[in-house]
Amino acid sequence: MIDLHCHSTFSDGSLTPEDLIQEAKRSGITGLALTDHDTTAGVPRFIEAASAVGIRPVAGVEISADFKGGTMHMLGYLIDPAATLLNERLQWMRDGRETRNAEILKKLQALGFSITWDEVASYAGEDVVGRPHFAQALLAKGYVTDKNQAFDKYLGKGKAAYVDRCRLTAEDAVELIRSAGGVSVLAHPFTLNLGTEALDQLLGELRAKGLGGVETYYSEHTREMVESYLKLAVKHDLVPTGGSDFHGALTPDIKLGRGFGSLKVPEDTIDRLETRRG
């Protein structure tokens, strides 16, 4: 069993890289990718911990990209976590969050929520504060019943406390991942809010720019989605990848390697990604 999408305390997950590996070991996972948001800081610890227990580690990252009408994330696999240009651009994106976070806090307080910066930051661990940490603060105070409600009512795109931030274009994200020796994969396509024809066109355009795969097996994908994305992957010669998007305590129903219970990522996916490097 493998899982190519999870987050640690260096992003918005609740487990350290070492704890992720221990959870993977307990779950019978043989290959795992760490894909923290806009940072590779946890990857060296992740690789060291995985190597100690015989789990195949995949150095990864999840990059936010600009996309009108929906949310686009680009996964980078088999990257060099120390690549200079990659880390410079990721730092630029993280710096942009600081200004955004101050604006989000102001909007939430103006809506009548009694939360402080220290309360929000306490949920961030080693990570720069992001929207999931605001969601945790709202949840702890009883203003929402779960993370999804926090995003659906206040923090999601176009909602009352939403503030946009610095992002790369999709093409720049693909090229940045390539420059770090990695393979780019479009994450959870349904969040783009595109119909099949528009997604088909987008995948063709990004494949021409160097896109290597599309996330097909995912905790929130229905069987129909998986079948549709598989067809598109074959059509555009993309590797169909997959993962749980495990965050730990923030999404307790999602289990590492299994998602909501039925997730099964093909065992040869990492090897197929390896063939797309360079």
Backbone as CSV, one residue per row, in Angstrom:
resi,resn,N_x,N_y,N_z,CA_x,CA_y,CA_z,C_x,C_y,C_z
1,MET,0.845,-1.202,0.000,0.000,0.000,0.000,0.878,1.249,0.000
2,ILE,0.554,2.210,-0.851,1.287,3.464,-0.905,0.322,4.635,-0.788
3,ASP,0.854,5.797,-0.417,0.065,7.022,-0.265,0.955,8.184,-0.676
4,LEU,0.524,8.926,-1.691,1.363,9.987,-2.243,0.823,11.387,-1.970
5,HIS,0.089,11.529,-0.852,-0.428,12.866,-0.527,-0.724,12.936,0.967
6,CYS,0.174,13.556,1.727,-0.085,13.756,3.151,0.683,14.974,3.649
7,HIS,0.285,15.449,4.822,0.831,16.691,5.365,1.314,16.503,6.796
8,SER,2.365,17.228,7.135,2.951,17.163,8.480,2.767,18.493,9.198
9,THR,3.371,18.599,10.376,3.312,19.843,11.144,4.062,20.982,10.474
10,PHE,4.856,20.682,9.446,5.503,21.756,8.694,4.515,22.433,7.749
11,SER,3.341,21.846,7.608,2.253,22.425,6.829,1.042,22.489,7.751
12,ASP,-0.067,21.926,7.343,-1.270,21.998,8.170,-1.689,20.637,8.714
13,GLY,-0.729,19.726,8.858,-1.004,18.437,9.464,-0.730,18.463,10.953
14,SER,-1.226,17.452,11.658,-1.054,17.418,13.114,0.080,16.504,13.564
15,LEU,0.671,15.721,12.648,1.753,14.812,12.991,3.090,15.319,12.455
16,THR,4.153,15.113,13.211,5.488,15.441,12.729,5.866,14.474,11.611
17,PRO,6.905,14.778,10.839,7.346,13.827,9.811,7.650,12.446,10.384
18,GLU,8.266,12.416,11.554,8.583,11.139,12.188,7.323,10.384,12.601
19,ASP,6.348,11.107,13.133,5.087,10.470,13.532,4.311,9.956,12.318
20,LEU,4.399,10.673,11.207,3.764,10.203,9.969,4.331,8.853,9.555
21,ILE,5.642,8.725,9.634,6.288,7.475,9.252,5.876,6.343,10.189
22,GLN,5.786,6.626,11.471,5.349,5.601,12.407,3.909,5.185,12.129
23,GLU,3.052,6.149,11.803,1.671,5.835,11.447,1.632,5.003,10.171
24,ALA,2.482,5.341,9.215,2.554,4.578,7.968,2.995,3.143,8.233
25,LYS,3.961,2.990,9.108,4.449,1.651,9.452,3.333,0.824,10.076
26,ARG,2.588,1.435,10.995,1.482,0.726,11.645,0.385,0.352,10.645
27,SER,0.233,1.165,9.615,-0.842,0.959,8.646,-0.456,0.020,7.511
28,GLY,0.792,-0.425,7.491,1.243,-1.329,6.437,1.601,-0.640,5.142
29,ILE,1.891,0.649,5.207,2.265,1.420,4.018,3.734,1.189,3.691
30,THR,4.027,0.945,2.422,5.405,0.683,1.994,6.050,1.868,1.278
31,GLY,5.228,2.790,0.788,5.745,3.978,0.110,4.897,5.182,0.458
32,LEU,5.543,6.308,0.807,4.807,7.483,1.276,5.469,8.753,0.764
33,ALA,4.655,9.703,0.326,5.150,11.017,-0.103,4.706,12.074,0.887
34,LEU,5.625,12.922,1.301,5.284,14.097,2.107,5.090,15.274,1.170
35,THR,3.886,15.862,1.194,3.545,16.940,0.259,3.006,18.141,1.022
36,ASP,3.844,18.724,1.858,3.409,19.891,2.626,3.173,21.088,1.712
37,HIS,2.284,21.977,2.151,1.933,23.147,1.352,3.071,24.158,1.307
38,ASP,3.572,24.409,0.106,4.506,25.505,-0.156,5.762,25.463,0.710
39,THR,6.187,24.272,1.108,7.434,24.144,1.869,7.992,22.728,1.724
40,THR,9.322,22.640,1.737,9.999,21.343,1.741,10.765,21.138,3.048
41,ALA,10.509,21.988,4.043,11.313,21.996,5.265,11.267,20.671,6.029
42,GLY,10.158,19.954,5.944,10.041,18.703,6.685,10.587,17.484,5.961
43,VAL,10.960,17.653,4.684,11.352,16.500,3.870,12.611,15.786,4.382
44,PRO,13.700,16.493,4.746,14.885,15.758,5.233,14.585,14.869,6.436
45,ARG,13.831,15.361,7.401,13.467,14.548,8.569,12.586,13.373,8.157
46,PHE,11.694,13.608,7.224,10.803,12.573,6.711,11.594,11.442,6.053
47,ILE,12.547,11.808,5.222,13.355,10.804,4.520,14.189,9.993,5.505
48,GLU,14.775,10.663,6.466,15.588,9.962,7.461,14.745,8.969,8.263
49,ALA,13.564,9.402,8.689,12.697,8.529,9.468,12.213,7.344,8.644
50,ALA,11.876,7.581,7.376,11.394,6.505,6.506,12.482,5.472,6.252
51,SER,13.690,5.946,6.003,14.805,5.046,5.714,15.104,4.132,6.894
52,ALA,14.854,4.620,8.101,15.158,3.848,9.315,14.218,2.660,9.503
53,VAL,13.017,2.716,8.891,12.043,1.638,9.093,11.682,0.915,7.794
54,GLY,12.393,1.224,6.711,12.185,0.491,5.471,11.015,0.925,4.620
55,ILE,10.509,2.141,4.841,9.453,2.700,3.993,10.093,3.524,2.892
56,ARG,9.591,3.392,1.675,10.132,4.147,0.534,9.632,5.583,0.598
57,PRO,10.531,6.545,0.827,10.082,7.939,0.929,10.093,8.638,-0.424
58,VAL,9.133,9.512,-0.637,9.085,10.338,-1.838,9.087,11.799,-1.401
59,ALA,10.118,12.527,-1.800,10.208,13.949,-1.471,9.197,14.715,-2.312
60,GLY,8.301,15.428,-1.632,7.256,16.116,-2.369,6.938,17.495,-1.833
61,VAL,6.021,18.167,-2.513,5.544,19.482,-2.115,4.196,19.691,-2.797
62,GLU,3.338,20.510,-2.202,2.063,20.893,-2.817,2.045,22.403,-2.958
63,ILE,2.006,22.872,-4.209,2.127,24.292,-4.511,0.776,24.863,-4.923
64,SER,0.396,25.964,-4.310,-0.829,26.660,-4.697,-0.594,27.413,-6.002
65,ALA,-1.512,27.259,-6.954,-1.395,27.936,-8.244,-2.626,28.792,-8.492
66,ASP,-2.448,29.832,-9.273,-3.537,30.759,-9.569,-4.492,30.129,-10.572
67,PHE,-5.798,30.167,-10.267,-6.781,29.615,-11.183,-8.131,30.248,-10.907
68,LYS,-8.700,30.883,-11.923,-9.992,31.553,-11.765,-11.119,30.523,-11.749
69,GLY,-12.016,30.687,-10.797,-13.192,29.839,-10.746,-13.090,28.638,-9.845
70,GLY,-11.891,28.331,-9.387,-11.718,27.168,-8.527,-10.382,27.229,-7.815
71,THR,-10.014,26.127,-7.188,-8.759,26.036,-6.448,-7.839,25.049,-7.143
72,MET,-6.614,25.504,-7.443,-5.642,24.642,-8.106,-4.422,24.427,-7.218
73,HIS,-4.077,23.169,-7.013,-2.840,22.797,-6.336,-2.032,21.903,-7.259
74,MET,-0.719,22.127,-7.262,0.176,21.319,-8.086,1.111,20.544,-7.169
75,LEU,1.067,19.228,-7.278,1.958,18.371,-6.503,3.272,18.195,-7.237
76,GLY,4.369,18.250,-6.493,5.685,17.989,-7.051,6.287,16.781,-6.373
77,TYR,6.667,15.772,-7.165,7.225,14.540,-6.613,8.675,14.351,-7.044
78,LEU,9.435,13.667,-6.186,10.832,13.311,-6.478,11.695,14.550,-6.659
79,ILE,11.360,15.597,-5.947,12.087,16.859,-6.037,13.355,16.815,-5.187
80,ASP,14.262,17.738,-5.481,15.397,18.008,-4.600,14.912,19.047,-3.601
81,PRO,14.727,18.682,-2.327,14.154,19.632,-1.364,15.050,20.827,-1.077
82,ALA,16.321,20.744,-1.491,17.247,21.848,-1.255,17.439,22.724,-2.496
83,ALA,16.701,22.470,-3.566,16.855,23.236,-4.807,16.662,24.728,-4.545
84,THR,17.616,25.532,-4.977,17.631,26.961,-4.638,16.411,27.700,-5.170
85,LEU,16.152,27.587,-6.472,15.038,28.332,-7.067,13.712,27.905,-6.460
86,LEU,13.536,26.617,-6.264,12.303,26.119,-5.650,12.075,26.772,-4.297
87,ASN,13.098,26.765,-3.466,12.929,27.307,-2.119,12.773,28.826,-2.107
88,GLU,13.394,29.518,-3.061,13.206,30.963,-3.157,11.757,31.301,-3.492
89,ARG,11.168,30.567,-4.425,9.793,30.842,-4.828,8.799,30.427,-3.737
90,LEU,9.091,29.328,-3.060,8.221,28.917,-1.962,8.272,29.926,-0.824
91,GLN,9.454,30.484,-0.564,9.579,31.506,0.478,8.768,32.739,0.115
92,TRP,8.810,33.117,-1.159,8.016,34.262,-1.637,6.526,34.024,-1.381
93,MET,6.077,32.801,-1.613,4.672,32.481,-1.388,4.336,32.503,0.097
94,ARG,5.235,31.982,0.918,4.970,31.979,2.361,4.987,33.387,2.940
95,ASP,5.890,34.232,2.442,5.919,35.624,2.904,4.605,36.322,2.612
96,GLY,4.025,36.004,1.478,2.751,36.606,1.106,1.626,36.229,2.046
97,ARG,1.780,35.087,2.718,0.751,34.655,3.651,0.665,35.566,4.869
98,GLU,1.792,36.151,5.274,1.801,36.956,6.490,0.841,38.144,6.372
99,THR,0.926,38.839,5.233,0.019,39.964,4.998,-1.421,39.475,4.919
100,ARG,-1.604,38.354,4.211,-2.945,37.789,4.056,-3.540,37.408,5.415
101,ASN,-2.725,36.783,6.269,-3.219,36.325,7.560,-3.723,37.475,8.429
102,ALA,-3.002,38.599,8.384,-3.418,39.764,9.166,-4.784,40.260,8.699
103,GLU,-5.011,40.210,7.379,-6.292,40.655,6.833,-7.414,39.687,7.185
104,ILE,-7.117,38.379,7.156,-8.126,37.388,7.529,-8.551,37.586,8.986
105,LEU,-7.563,37.797,9.863,-7.877,37.989,11.280,-8.770,39.216,11.478
106,LYS,-8.448,40.308,10.778,-9.268,41.518,10.881,-10.702,41.245,10.443
107,LYS,-10.868,40.501,9.347,-12.208,40.212,8.842,-12.993,39.341,9.815
108,LEU,-12.342,38.340,10.383,-13.026,37.470,11.339,-13.449,38.239,12.593
109,GLN,-12.554,39.091,13.067,-12.883,39.890,14.244,-14.017,40.859,13.944
110,ALA,-14.031,41.406,12.729,-15.113,42.313,12.342,-16.453,41.589,12.243
111,LEU,-16.396,40.279,11.998,-17.610,39.469,11.947,-18.106,39.108,13.343
112,GLY,-17.330,39.479,14.359,-17.746,39.251,15.733,-17.103,38.073,16.429
113,PHE,-16.110,37.455,15.790,-15.452,36.298,16.389,-14.326,36.753,17.310
114,SER,-14.352,36.269,18.521,-13.344,36.632,19.513,-12.177,35.647,19.448
115,ILE,-11.303,35.846,18.470,-10.102,35.030,18.367,-8.895,35.946,18.220
116,THR,-7.756,35.487,18.739,-6.530,36.284,18.695,-5.513,35.622,17.787
117,TRP,-4.499,36.413,17.424,-3.421,35.872,16.602,-2.699,34.727,17.320
118,ASP,-2.455,34.861,18.591,-1.752,33.820,19.340,-2.541,32.514,19.339
119,GLU,-3.864,32.618,19.425,-4.690,31.410,19.391,-4.573,30.712,18.037
120,VAL,-4.613,31.472,16.978,-4.495,30.888,15.639,-3.112,30.268,15.448
121,ALA,-2.076,31.028,15.821,-0.700,30.571,15.623,-0.371,29.317,16.431
122,SER,-1.086,29.100,17.525,-0.795,27.945,18.374,-1.068,26.625,17.669
123,TYR,-1.849,26.654,16.590,-2.179,25.429,15.861,-1.224,25.168,14.694
124,ALA,-0.269,26.052,14.477,0.544,25.977,13.270,1.767,25.081,13.384
125,GLY,2.185,24.698,14.585,3.385,23.870,14.701,4.576,24.581,14.102
126,GLU,5.295,23.878,13.199,6.465,24.479,12.553,6.101,25.303,11.329
127,ASP,4.839,25.320,10.978,4.413,25.916,9.718,4.101,27.403,9.848
128,VAL,4.156,28.110,8.690,3.592,29.445,8.590,2.077,29.301,8.714
129,VAL,1.448,30.215,9.409,-0.002,30.131,9.624,-0.747,30.211,8.295
130,GLY,-1.778,29.381,8.157,-2.621,29.386,6.976,-4.081,29.246,7.364
131,ARG,-4.958,29.204,6.382,-6.396,29.141,6.655,-6.819,27.944,7.517
132,PRO,-6.202,26.764,7.359,-6.606,25.645,8.228,-6.409,25.929,9.715
133,HIS,-5.431,26.776,10.030,-5.196,27.101,11.440,-6.262,28.073,11.960
134,PHE,-6.744,28.954,11.096,-7.894,29.787,11.469,-9.120,28.900,11.699
135,ALA,-9.266,27.881,10.839,-10.392,26.958,10.994,-10.324,26.237,12.340
136,GLN,-9.124,25.832,12.731,-8.971,25.152,14.013,-9.311,26.080,15.181
137,ALA,-8.925,27.355,15.069,-9.248,28.312,16.129,-10.752,28.537,16.222
138,LEU,-11.422,28.633,15.078,-12.876,28.797,15.074,-13.564,27.562,15.660
139,LEU,-13.041,26.400,15.336,-13.602,25.159,15.854,-13.432,25.061,17.371
140,ALA,-12.245,25.424,17.851,-11.963,25.348,19.292,-12.864,26.265,20.095
141,LYS,-13.241,27.397,19.488,-14.114,28.346,20.187,-15.600,28.017,20.018
142,GLY,-15.897,26.996,19.244,-17.285,26.593,19.057,-18.045,27.398,18.023
143,TYR,-17.332,28.182,17.211,-18.014,28.988,16.194,-18.426,28.151,14.983
144,VAL,-17.754,27.018,14.771,-18.107,26.097,13.693,-18.067,24.686,14.258
145,THR,-18.675,23.756,13.542,-18.721,22.369,14.021,-17.607,21.510,13.436
146,ASP,-17.024,21.931,12.314,-15.890,21.199,11.735,-15.171,22.107,10.743
147,LYS,-14.053,21.592,10.200,-13.233,22.383,9.278,-14.021,22.790,8.037
148,ASN,-14.802,21.875,7.498,-15.538,22.169,6.272,-16.486,23.340,6.455
149,GLN,-17.146,23.399,7.602,-18.066,24.515,7.850,-17.298,25.836,7.920
150,ALA,-16.106,25.816,8.506,-15.301,27.031,8.588,-14.980,27.568,7.196
151,PHE,-14.648,26.659,6.278,-14.326,27.084,4.921,-15.582,27.442,4.141
152,ASP,-16.621,26.658,4.301,-17.857,26.906,3.544,-18.511,28.237,3.913
153,LYS,-18.369,28.660,5.177,-19.047,29.873,5.626,-18.143,31.104,5.657
154,TYR,-16.841,30.901,5.946,-16.002,32.072,6.210,-14.670,32.119,5.444
155,LEU,-13.971,30.992,5.313,-12.583,31.016,4.842,-12.393,30.611,3.393
156,GLY,-13.405,30.016,2.801,-13.297,29.583,1.416,-13.295,30.753,0.444
157,LYS,-12.902,30.467,-0.774,-12.820,31.496,-1.812,-14.168,32.178,-1.994
158,GLY,-14.152,33.505,-1.890,-15.375,34.286,-2.060,-16.219,34.432,-0.806
159,LYS,-15.810,33.817,0.300,-16.578,33.900,1.541,-16.176,35.134,2.347
160,ALA,-16.867,35.336,3.468,-16.787,36.613,4.191,-15.399,36.980,4.704
161,ALA,-14.584,35.993,5.056,-13.250,36.304,5.602,-12.128,35.899,4.658
162,TYR,-12.462,35.649,3.395,-11.440,35.211,2.443,-10.581,36.377,1.974
163,VAL,-9.287,36.127,1.872,-8.341,37.096,1.314,-7.421,36.333,0.366
164,ASP,-7.228,36.846,-0.835,-6.365,36.175,-1.801,-4.902,36.370,-1.426
165,ARG,-4.000,35.577,-2.078,-2.579,35.694,-1.762,-1.721,35.416,-2.989
166,CYS,-0.415,35.521,-2.800,0.546,35.326,-3.891,0.526,33.878,-4.369
167,ARG,0.385,33.705,-5.680,0.414,32.368,-6.268,1.163,32.390,-7.595
168,LEU,1.703,31.247,-7.967,2.303,31.066,-9.277,1.216,30.720,-10.284
169,THR,1.497,30.917,-11.567,0.618,30.366,-12.589,0.830,28.855,-12.634
170,ALA,-0.110,28.153,-13.221,0.027,26.700,-13.344,1.290,26.339,-14.118
171,GLU,1.541,27.067,-15.202,2.720,26.784,-16.024,4.007,27.021,-15.239
172,ASP,4.039,28.087,-14.441,5.235,28.372,-13.647,5.448,27.308,-12.570
173,ALA,4.362,26.801,-11.995,4.473,25.751,-10.988,5.040,24.471,-11.599
174,VAL,4.564,24.123,-12.788,5.077,22.946,-13.493,6.566,23.100,-13.772
175,GLU,6.967,24.264,-14.257,8.376,24.505,-14.584,9.233,24.537,-13.323
176,LEU,8.717,25.114,-12.254,9.477,25.181,-11.003,9.760,23.777,-10.471
177,ILE,8.772,22.911,-10.522,8.949,21.529,-10.078,9.965,20.816,-10.969
178,ARG,9.868,21.036,-12.272,10.836,20.427,-13.196,12.250,20.901,-12.897
179,SER,12.403,22.203,-12.584,13.733,22.757,-12.314,14.360,22.156,-11.062
180,ALA,13.515,21.600,-10.166,14.002,20.963,-8.944,14.161,19.454,-9.123
181,GLY,14.113,18.996,-10.376,14.314,17.589,-10.668,13.100,16.725,-10.469
182,GLY,11.927,17.351,-10.305,10.732,16.599,-9.963,9.741,16.429,-11.093
183,VAL,8.634,15.787,-10.759,7.537,15.524,-11.687,6.290,16.218,-11.149
184,SER,5.627,16.994,-11.981,4.442,17.746,-11.563,3.174,16.946,-11.809
185,VAL,2.245,17.048,-10.859,0.974,16.326,-10.932,-0.143,17.272,-10.494
186,LEU,-1.186,17.372,-11.303,-2.343,18.202,-10.935,-3.117,17.507,-9.816
187,ALA,-3.266,18.190,-8.679,-3.938,17.602,-7.521,-5.457,17.704,-7.642
188,HIS,-6.150,16.740,-7.032,-7.627,16.697,-6.891,-8.358,17.597,-7.892
189,PRO,-8.478,17.163,-9.144,-9.017,18.031,-10.214,-10.404,18.591,-9.950
190,PHE,-11.209,17.937,-9.135,-12.579,18.414,-8.925,-12.626,19.797,-8.290
191,THR,-11.549,20.197,-7.578,-11.561,21.517,-6.938,-11.396,22.655,-7.944
192,LEU,-11.128,22.319,-9.202,-11.045,23.346,-10.247,-12.428,23.812,-10.684
193,ASN,-13.463,23.019,-10.362,-14.842,23.331,-10.752,-15.009,23.409,-12.264
194,LEU,-14.385,22.466,-12.963,-14.464,22.418,-14.419,-15.288,21.223,-14.872
195,GLY,-15.959,21.369,-16.011,-16.594,20.233,-16.649,-15.546,19.357,-17.318
196,THR,-15.976,18.209,-17.804,-15.030,17.249,-18.391,-14.310,17.824,-19.605
197,GLU,-15.033,18.522,-20.460,-14.402,19.066,-21.666,-13.357,20.120,-21.325
198,ALA,-13.670,20.998,-20.384,-12.720,22.044,-19.995,-11.499,21.441,-19.306
199,LEU,-11.710,20.427,-18.468,-10.579,19.761,-17.817,-9.725,19.042,-18.846
200,ASP,-10.362,18.421,-19.816,-9.655,17.759,-20.910,-8.728,18.753,-21.615
201,GLN,-9.256,19.930,-21.922,-8.469,20.951,-22.606,-7.311,21.426,-21.738
202,LEU,-7.584,21.653,-20.452,-6.547,22.130,-19.540,-5.418,21.116,-19.412
203,LEU,-5.769,19.849,-19.247,-4.741,18.816,-19.114,-3.878,18.735,-20.374
204,GLY,-4.498,18.900,-21.529,-3.729,18.900,-22.772,-2.742,20.053,-22.825
205,GLU,-3.195,21.228,-22.400,-2.328,22.406,-22.401,-1.183,22.246,-21.406
206,LEU,-1.484,21.733,-20.210,-0.443,21.581,-19.199,0.517,20.444,-19.548
207,ARG,-0.010,19.394,-20.195,0.882,18.310,-20.641,1.918,18.850,-21.615
208,ALA,1.504,19.752,-22.482,2.435,20.352,-23.444,3.501,21.194,-22.751
209,LYS,3.191,21.666,-21.525,4.140,22.465,-20.749,5.005,21.609,-19.823
210,GLY,4.725,20.300,-19.781,5.556,19.429,-18.966,4.868,18.722,-17.816
211,LEU,3.547,18.873,-17.677,2.827,18.170,-16.615,3.048,16.665,-16.745
212,GLY,3.296,16.005,-15.599,3.594,14.582,-15.654,2.478,13.661,-15.217
213,GLY,1.510,14.184,-14.465,0.471,13.291,-13.962,-0.764,14.034,-13.507
214,VAL,-1.786,13.274,-13.145,-3.017,13.834,-12.610,-3.446,12.961,-11.437
215,GLU,-3.804,13.587,-10.316,-4.211,12.841,-9.133,-5.598,12.244,-9.383
216,THR,-5.627,10.936,-9.505,-6.827,10.211,-9.905,-7.499,9.518,-8.728
217,TYR,-6.709,8.872,-7.891,-7.217,8.161,-6.709,-7.063,9.088,-5.510
218,TYR,-8.187,9.444,-4.898,-8.177,10.479,-3.861,-9.339,10.238,-2.925
219,SER,-9.175,10.610,-1.671,-10.193,10.318,-0.660,-11.585,10.798,-1.048
220,GLU,-11.699,11.964,-1.667,-13.004,12.545,-1.961,-13.471,12.293,-3.392
221,HIS,-12.739,11.486,-4.152,-13.168,11.181,-5.514,-14.177,10.034,-5.516
222,THR,-15.257,10.226,-6.225,-16.228,9.150,-6.420,-15.694,8.163,-7.459
223,ARG,-16.341,7.013,-7.558,-15.934,6.031,-8.566,-16.032,6.627,-9.971
224,GLU,-17.064,7.432,-10.192,-17.235,8.051,-11.509,-16.096,9.025,-11.810
225,MET,-15.681,9.779,-10.791,-14.555,10.692,-10.978,-13.286,9.927,-11.332
226,VAL,-13.025,8.858,-10.601,-11.821,8.058,-10.851,-11.818,7.546,-12.290
227,GLU,-12.939,7.024,-12.744,-13.023,6.509,-14.107,-12.790,7.603,-15.134
228,SER,-13.362,8.786,-14.877,-13.204,9.912,-15.800,-11.753,10.382,-15.845
229,TYR,-11.134,10.517,-14.680,-9.751,10.993,-14.637,-8.783,9.973,-15.221
230,LEU,-9.096,8.680,-15.063,-8.258,7.643,-15.668,-8.272,7.755,-17.191
231,LYS,-9.452,7.987,-17.754,-9.560,8.136,-19.201,-8.754,9.333,-19.684
232,LEU,-8.825,10.432,-18.947,-8.089,11.627,-19.333,-6.576,11.412,-19.180
233,ALA,-6.184,10.681,-18.145,-4.762,10.388,-17.948,-4.220,9.590,-19.129
234,VAL,-4.968,8.586,-19.566,-4.534,7.781,-20.709,-4.481,8.638,-21.968
235,LYS,-5.505,9.447,-22.178,-5.571,10.275,-23.384,-4.380,11.208,-23.490
236,HIS,-3.948,11.778,-22.369,-2.881,12.781,-22.396,-1.520,12.235,-21.944
237,ASP,-1.426,10.908,-21.833,-0.178,10.264,-21.433,0.335,10.824,-20.109
238,LEU,-0.544,10.848,-19.118,-0.212,11.319,-17.774,-0.249,10.150,-16.798
239,VAL,0.617,10.190,-15.793,0.613,9.156,-14.765,-0.563,9.408,-13.821
240,PRO,-1.462,8.435,-13.648,-2.547,8.605,-12.672,-2.027,8.292,-11.266
241,THR,-1.922,9.309,-10.444,-1.379,9.132,-9.100,-2.516,9.158,-8.071
242,GLY,-2.159,9.094,-6.794,-3.201,9.157,-5.791,-2.681,9.246,-4.376
243,GLY,-3.552,9.673,-3.494,-3.196,9.776,-2.091,-4.379,10.190,-1.253
244,SER,-4.220,10.066,0.040,-5.324,10.309,0.966,-5.554,11.784,1.277
245,ASP,-4.515,12.617,1.167,-4.539,13.998,1.655,-4.725,13.995,3.171
246,PHE,-3.973,13.121,3.823,-4.042,12.938,5.267,-3.487,14.161,5.997
247,HIS,-4.275,14.659,6.959,-3.848,15.786,7.786,-3.803,15.438,9.273
248,GLY,-4.274,14.271,9.628,-4.310,13.912,11.046,-5.556,14.427,11.727
249,ALA,-5.382,15.112,12.853,-6.508,15.512,13.708,-7.485,16.455,13.017
250,LEU,-7.023,17.230,12.037,-7.909,18.190,11.381,-8.981,17.495,10.543
251,THR,-8.649,16.347,9.968,-9.620,15.556,9.195,-9.557,14.112,9.700
252,PRO,-10.090,13.861,10.882,-9.911,12.557,11.536,-10.532,11.384,10.802
253,ASP,-11.494,11.615,9.918,-12.126,10.512,9.194,-11.257,9.991,8.041
254,ILE,-10.258,10.760,7.657,-9.367,10.348,6.568,-8.158,9.630,7.149
255,LYS,-7.958,8.372,6.741,-6.872,7.557,7.265,-5.725,7.482,6.256
256,LEU,-4.519,7.459,6.774,-3.341,7.372,5.926,-3.401,6.092,5.097
257,GLY,-3.229,6.245,3.796,-3.219,5.094,2.901,-4.585,4.617,2.457
258,ARG,-5.623,4.858,3.236,-6.953,4.325,2.944,-8.016,5.395,2.725
259,GLY,-7.706,6.648,3.009,-8.706,7.693,2.862,-9.900,7.425,3.744
260,PHE,-11.080,7.391,3.145,-12.296,7.073,3.892,-12.530,5.568,3.988
261,GLY,-11.583,4.784,3.499,-11.669,3.334,3.631,-11.469,2.549,2.364
262,SER,-11.785,3.155,1.212,-11.731,2.409,-0.052,-10.581,2.836,-0.965
263,LEU,-9.771,3.787,-0.527,-8.689,4.292,-1.362,-7.652,3.200,-1.610
264,LYS,-7.229,3.061,-2.855,-6.174,2.109,-3.191,-5.369,2.657,-4.353
265,VAL,-4.162,3.135,-4.050,-3.282,3.702,-5.071,-2.432,2.572,-5.654
266,PRO,-2.355,2.440,-6.980,-1.559,1.368,-7.588,-0.115,1.359,-7.084
267,GLU,0.389,0.173,-6.799,1.712,0.025,-6.198,2.836,0.516,-7.100
268,ASP,2.621,0.507,-8.414,3.706,0.882,-9.335,3.753,2.379,-9.636
269,THR,2.950,3.171,-8.941,2.849,4.600,-9.264,4.173,5.330,-9.083
270,ILE,4.898,5.044,-8.015,6.173,5.733,-7.788,7.152,5.406,-8.909
271,ASP,7.200,4.137,-9.314,8.097,3.752,-10.404,7.709,4.467,-11.692
272,ARG,6.412,4.607,-11.947,5.965,5.300,-13.150,6.351,6.779,-13.110
273,LEU,6.278,7.379,-11.936,6.708,8.772,-11.807,8.202,8.907,-12.059
274,GLU,8.961,7.936,-11.606,10.411,7.957,-11.808,10.762,8.060,-13.287
275,THR,9.982,7.422,-14.127,10.280,7.423,-15.574,10.015,8.786,-16.214
276,ARG,9.305,9.681,-15.493,8.971,10.993,-16.058,9.950,12.080,-15.608
277,ARG,10.941,11.726,-14.841,11.891,12.740,-14.384,12.805,13.180,-15.520
278,GLY,13.269,14.425,-15.413,14.242,14.920,-16.372,13.610,15.518,-17.607
